[in-house]
Every structure is written in C-alpha cells, then in structure tokens.
C-alpha cells in the first residue's frame, strides 16, 4: 500500500506495519474503555460470602487503622487493602474518613476513593465513592 501526501512526500507502509499499527492503537485505546467493565466484573462475580468479608474488613480498617496505614485482607480469590487517608469531624459532629480501597481478583483490580461518616447510631454511612482508575478529561 502506498500513501501519498502533499509536498511530494512518498510513504510506503507494508501490511505487517499496518497490522502492527492497529494492534498498538487497540492496546492504547482499550484501557480507556475497560475501567467501567472491570468495576462491574469484579463486584458482580463476588459471592455473598466474599462481599461480607470485604465489608467486614473495611469496617475493621475504618475503626482501627490510623491515617496513612495499610490494612490488607483476603477471601478466596479476592484480596484487597484499605488505606485511610484522613479523619475529620463533619458539620454534624460525626467522625468521617476519606480512604482508598483496592479490590483485586487474580490479575484484575480496581481502585476507589471513598468517604464514609459515622451516623447518630455509630454506624458507618458511605457518602462518596469514585473510581481512581478512570482518567479525568
């Protein structure tokens, strides 16, 4: 295949180069669209038992781990860790924690930035969850 550009520039592209170029293009573009699918895939495959273990370990981390420390957990093919970033007191006088959560299943993973606050009963309530994997435009 020959491509001719203005200014009498002649560029010859062979089939292997063209195929290789499309492969590289696919490799660079596909991660931009896979974050949402990855997020759903990891949580949708989680059994009720594994989901309970994930929440149980999250509550342990929020209750006992100091800011900046890492709490690691594992359950069957899932593992993860929680890193509390900071602890504040909100306008109502309840403790809140901003933290990072990583969920891993074999070679797949997702990273979340979360915020949870205690309610009037002392239970954790989640206010914000964003995926740290998504690229910001």
C-alpha positions as semicolon CSV with decimal commas, in nm:
position;residue;x (nm);y (nm);z (nm)
1;X;0,000;0,000;0,000
2;X;0,135;0,342;-0,089
3;X;0,019;0,663;0,072
4;X;0,100;0,989;-0,098
5;X;0,091;1,313;0,098
6;X;0,125;1,672;-0,017
7;X;0,466;1,820;-0,086
8;X;0,568;1,516;-0,291
9;X;0,628;1,304;0,021
10;X;0,603;0,933;-0,055
11;X;0,549;0,691;0,233
12;X;0,527;0,316;0,184
13;X;0,350;0,114;0,451
14;X;0,365;-0,264;0,435
15;X;0,085;-0,491;0,557
16;X;0,276;-0,609;0,866
17;X;0,342;-0,247;0,965
18;X;-0,025;-0,162;0,918
19;X;-0,137;-0,460;1,128
20;X;0,119;-0,378;1,397
21;X;-0,001;-0,017;1,399
22;X;-0,363;-0,124;1,454
23;X;-0,254;-0,358;1,734
24;X;-0,076;-0,073;1,913
25;X;-0,376;0,152;1,861
26;X;-0,605;-0,111;2,014
27;X;-0,371;-0,159;2,312
28;X;-0,367;0,214;2,386
29;X;-0,740;0,275;2,336
30;X;-0,889;-0,033;2,507
31;X;-0,776;0,062;2,862
32;X;-0,973;0,387;2,830
33;X;-1,297;0,193;2,791
34;X;-1,230;-0,105;3,018
35;X;-1,247;0,064;3,362
36;X;-1,626;0,058;3,390
37;X;-1,643;-0,301;3,270
38;X;-1,369;-0,404;3,513
39;X;-1,551;-0,243;3,804
40;X;-1,874;-0,428;3,728
41;X;-1,697;-0,752;3,653
42;X;-1,517;-0,768;3,987
43;X;-1,816;-0,694;4,206
44;X;-2,067;-0,897;4,004
45;X;-1,853;-1,211;4,040
46;X;-1,822;-1,170;4,414
47;X;-2,017;-1,425;4,618
48;X;-2,223;-1,311;4,914
49;X;-1,961;-1,460;5,145
50;X;-1,677;-1,267;4,976
51;X;-1,881;-0,946;4,978
52;X;-1,946;-0,988;5,352
53;X;-1,574;-1,044;5,411
54;X;-1,486;-0,733;5,211
55;X;-1,731;-0,519;5,413
56;X;-1,621;-0,677;5,742
57;X;-1,257;-0,594;5,669
58;X;-1,347;-0,244;5,554
59;X;-1,523;-0,179;5,885
60;X;-1,223;-0,312;6,077
61;X;-0,994;-0,079;5,882
62;X;-1,217;0,225;5,936
63;X;-1,245;0,152;6,308
64;X;-0,885;0,060;6,390
65;X;-0,629;0,170;6,130
66;X;-0,459;0,507;6,162
67;X;-0,440;0,752;5,871
68;X;-0,176;0,655;5,615
69;X;-0,153;0,290;5,724
70;X;-0,248;-0,003;5,504
71;X;-0,492;-0,278;5,608
72;X;-0,479;-0,592;5,390
73;X;-0,740;-0,869;5,364
74;X;-0,801;-1,183;5,154
75;X;-1,102;-1,409;5,093
76;X;-1,090;-1,694;4,838
77;X;-0,977;-1,546;4,502
78;X;-1,031;-1,189;4,623
79;X;-0,799;-0,967;4,817
80;X;-0,774;-0,602;4,883
81;X;-0,647;-0,328;5,102
82;X;-0,774;-0,013;5,260
83;X;-0,566;0,297;5,334
84;X;-0,737;0,563;5,547
85;X;-0,623;0,899;5,413
86;X;-0,758;1,138;5,676
87;X;-1,012;1,161;5,956
88;X;-1,229;1,469;6,006
89;X;-1,534;1,574;6,205
90;X;-1,823;1,685;5,983
91;X;-2,069;1,971;6,041
92;X;-2,298;1,747;6,250
93;X;-2,008;1,649;6,478
94;X;-1,964;1,291;6,345
95;X;-1,633;1,132;6,251
96;X;-1,569;1,092;5,877
97;X;-1,288;0,915;5,697
98;X;-1,157;0,958;5,347
99;X;-0,987;0,640;5,235
100;X;-0,860;0,448;4,937
101;X;-0,986;0,096;4,871
102;X;-0,828;-0,153;4,631
103;X;-1,013;-0,467;4,521
104;X;-0,810;-0,740;4,349
105;X;-0,921;-1,064;4,185
106;X;-0,636;-1,258;4,027
107;X;-0,481;-1,013;3,779
108;X;-0,776;-0,768;3,776
109;X;-0,802;-0,476;4,015
110;X;-0,991;-0,157;4,078
111;X;-0,905;0,141;4,296
112;X;-1,165;0,356;4,470
113;X;-1,151;0,681;4,663
114;X;-1,425;0,677;4,927
115;X;-1,569;0,884;5,208
116;X;-1,764;0,739;5,500
117;X;-1,906;0,904;5,813
118;X;-2,050;0,774;6,135
119;X;-2,422;0,835;6,178
120;X;-2,611;0,907;6,504
121;X;-2,618;0,530;6,580
122;X;-2,241;0,499;6,535
123;X;-2,273;0,306;6,206
124;X;-2,061;0,389;5,901
125;X;-2,251;0,551;5,613
126;X;-2,088;0,592;5,271
127;X;-2,123;0,933;5,108
128;X;-1,885;0,934;4,815
129;X;-1,730;0,666;4,602
130;X;-1,528;0,741;4,293
131;X;-1,308;0,520;4,083
132;X;-0,948;0,634;4,089
133;X;-0,889;0,424;3,775
134;X;-1,089;0,648;3,543
135;X;-0,897;0,909;3,354
136;X;-1,016;1,264;3,404
137;X;-1,078;1,470;3,091
